[in-house]
Amino acid sequence: MEQQIKEELEKVYKYIGIEVNFIDFRNYKIIICTDKMEEIDSFVYNYNVNYTLEFNISIIIDIIDKIIIKLFKKGEENGEENGERWKWFL
């Protein structure tokens, strides 16, 4: 299942590395990386079997998008113009 989740996420995120690791029953660690596979952030997602794969993926995408936006804003708050730490992404 983790390979399936990873493949679906890679279709959406072309310039961000995504790793998906099985932790425990229905729990997956989603790791967001730079293009050089340096870890940026991670979170644990509890896969809901009552939802389709597509719906679970859409929830994960929403979480990743929020993390990316938060990190972009955080960079600007720290005096980095135009998100300097995200230059590789742009």
ABEGO torsion letter per residue (X at the ends): XAAAAAAAAAAABAABBBBBBBABBGBBBBBBBBAAGBBABBBBBBBBAABBAAAAAAAAAAAAAAAAAAAAAAAAAAGBBGGAAAAAAX
